[in-house]
Amino acid sequence: MAGLRLAGRSAVITGGGSGIGRATALRFAEEGATRIVVADIRRSAAESVVAEVGALGAQALAVESDVGDVAQCEQLVRDTLDFVDGKLDVVVSNAAAFHGGAPFLEFPDDVWFTDLAVNLTASYILGQRFARAMVQRGGGSILYTTSINAEGAGAGFPSYCATKAGIVGLIQVMAVELAKHNIRVNGVGPGPADTPRSVQLVGEETMEQFRRKFPVVPMGRLASPEDVANAFLFLASDEASYITGQNLMVCGG
C-alpha cells in the first residue's frame, strides 16, 4: 500500500456511524488505514460502517459508546487500545449531541449540560487519554470536529456554539503542550452540511431545497460529508506534518 496516505495506520472515530464520521472512516480505509475503530451511540450504525470499512480491506471494530458518559469514554479508550495493540495513530473526536434550537432566554438547562458532556467534556477525556497512549508510542494526530459556529453566533444554539468554541481553545492548548511529543492536534470546522443530522433538524423537504441551491454560502451549496472527511484525511496524513493548533474551516467561503 505504498503511496497511500494512511498506509498501515490505525484510527478511532467517534460518531462514526453516519454522516461525517462514516465518510471519514471510509476515506481512511481507502487511503490504507489497517485498523479502524468506529464508535457510535447506535451499535447497529457502527456495525454497518464496520462492514463497509472491512469491504475496503481494513480491520474494523464497532463500539457502542455514549461519549457523554465519562465511564463510557474510558471504556472506549480501553477497547480501542486493545484493538490496535496500543499503537494508535489517529483520533477523530466527531460525536456531538443533537437537539433543536431554542431562544436563549428559554434555553433548557438539561440541553446545556448535555452539550457540555457530549461535546466538550468528552473532547477533553478522549483527547487526554488517547494522548497519553500516543506519548508512549512516539506521536500521532488528534482531530476534532468543530463548527463554523465556533467563530460566530448561531441564534438558538448557545450550548452548541459555546462548546464548539471551547473545543477550539482546547485544541490550541493541546497543540502547544503536545508538540514536544510529536502529537499534532487540529480541528475541522464544517459549515452547513448535507448530513442525516441536518435532515433531522430541518426535514427532508427543506433539505431537498437546500441541495438544489443554498445561497447563504458563497459557493452556493452545502458541504458533503466527503468534503469534511477529505479535510480530516489531509490533517491526519504526513502532508500536514507541520500543521498543529489549527481549526480548518470547510464552509464554502
N, C-alpha and C positions, 0 to 999 in steps of 0.2 A: 504493500500500500504506500510505497514511496511517492511523495508528491502531494498526498492528501494532507490537508491542514491540521487534522487532529489524529493522525495515524498513531495507533497504539495507546491512545489516551483514554482516561476514564472520567466520567462526569455524573453529577446528580442534578436533577431538575425538579424543583417543586412546582406545583400547579401544572404538572406535565401531562395531564390527561386530555387537554383540549387547547385550542387556540394557539397562543404564542408558545406555550410550553411544549405542546405537541410538535409544532413546526420546528422548534429548536432541537428537540430530541431527534427528529428525522434528519435535519441538516447535519447534526453532529455525527450520526451514523453514516450518512452519505460521505462525510469527509474523514472517515477512518477511525472514529472512536470505537473502542472494542468492548467497553463495559459502560453501560448507562443505567442509572437508577432513575426510574420515573415515579415520582411521589405525587399523590393527589388525595384529596379528601374522599374521592369516589374510587373505590377499588376497581370497579368494572371499567372505568375510563382509563385508569393507569394500565390495566391489563391489556386493553385494546391497543394502546400505543406501544406497549412492550412487544406485542405480536408484530406490529408494523416495523419496529426497530429490528427485531430478530430477522425479518424478511430481508433486511438490508445488510445482514451479516454480523451485526453486533450482538453480544450477550447483553441481556437486559433483565432488570428486576423491578417488579411492581411493588410499591409500598403504599399502603393506605395510611395517610397521615393528616391529622388536623394540626397544622403548624401553629394555630392559636393556643395550643396547649403545650407548655414548656416540656412536660414529660414526653409528649409525642415527638417533639423536636429532638430531644435527647435520644429517643429510640431510633429515629430516622438516621441520626449520625452513626449510631452503632451498626444499624443494618447496612448502611452504605459502606462504611469502612470494612465491615466483614466481607461484603460482596467484592470489593476492589482490592482485598488483601492489604488494606492500609495505604494503598498508592492512589490517592485521589488527585486528579489534575485540575478539574473544573467544577465549580459550583455555580448553578444558576438559581438564585432565590427569586422565584417568579410568582408564587402564590399570593393572592390578595383576597380580602373579604369582599363580598358582593352585597349591595343594598341600593335602594333607590335614594333619591335626594330628598332633602327637607330644609326649610328655611332655618337659618342659624338660631333664631330666637325660639324655635320649636324643636331644635335638633335633639334626638333621643340620646340620653346618656349611654344606654346599652350599646348603641351603634358606635359611639365614640370609643368605648372601651374595647369593643370587638376589633375595630380597625387598629387600635394601638397594639393589641395582642397579635393579630394575624400579620399585619403589615410591618410594624416596627419592632416589636419585641422579638418576633421570630427572626427578623433580619439580623438582630444582634446575637441571639443564641446560636443560630446556624453559622453565621459568619465567624464568631469566635471559636466555636468548637471545631469546625472544619479547618480554620486557620491553624489551630494547634496541631492538627494532623499534618497539614502541609508543611509546617515548620520542620517536622521530623523527617519529611521526605525531600526537602530542599526547594520547595516553592510550589506555585500553582496560580490559578486565576479564579478570583471570586467575583461574580457578576450579579447585579440586582436589576430587576425591572422597576424603574421609577415611573415617571409620567411627565408629560408636558405640564401637568398641573403642579408639579414640584416647583415650577418657576412662576406661577401665576394663579390667579383666583379661579376656582370652579364653583360658582354660586350653587349652594345647596349641598356641597360635599366638604364641609370643614375638616372632618377627621381624615378623609382620604387625602386631601391636599396637604394637611399638616404632617401626616405620616410619610407621605412620599417625599416631602421636603426634608423630613428627618432622616430618611434613608440617604439622601444626597450628603447630608452632613456626616453621617456615619461612614459613608464611602471615603470621604476625604480624610477623616481621622485614621481609618484603617489603612488607606494607601500610604500615608506618611509613616505610620508605625511599622507596617509590614514590609516595606520596600527592602529593608536590610535582610529579610528572609526570602527574598526573591518571590514574593507574593504580590501580584498585581490585583487591584480592586477597582472596578469600574461599574457604571450603570448604563442602562439603555432606557431612554425616555420616550415611549410611544406617544404619538398624537392620537387623534380619533382613529380607531381601527375596526376592521371587519372581523369580529370575533364572536363566538357564541355568547359571551358575556354582554357584548353590545346589543345583540339581538334580545337578550333578556331584559335589558334596560329600556329599549325604545320600541321593541316589537318588530316582527318580520316585515310588515308592510312598510314601516318607516325606513327600515334598513334597505329594502329594495330601492326606495327612492334615493337614499344616500349612495348606494352603489352606482347608480346611474350618474349622479352628479353631486358633488359636495363642495360648493363654492366657498365654504368657510376656510378651507385650506387652499393656499396659493396654487398647489399642484392639482387641485380640483378633484381629488379622490381620497378615499380612506386608505390607511395603511393596511396591507395584508399581513397575516401572521408571518409569512415568509420574509417580508421586509424587515421585521424586527428580529427574526431568527438569524438573518444574514449579518445583522449588526452584532449579535451575540457571538456568532461564529468568528467574525473578524477579531473581536476583543479577546476571545479565548485562544486565538492562534498566535503563533510566533510573529505574524505580521504586525501585531500590536505590542511587541516586546518592550517598547519604550513608552507605553501609554499606561498611566495609572492615575487614579483620583479624578477621572473624568465622568461626565454624565452625557452620553452621546444621544442627542435628540433625533428621533426618527419620526418626523412630524410633517413632512411635505412643505416645509417653509414657514 
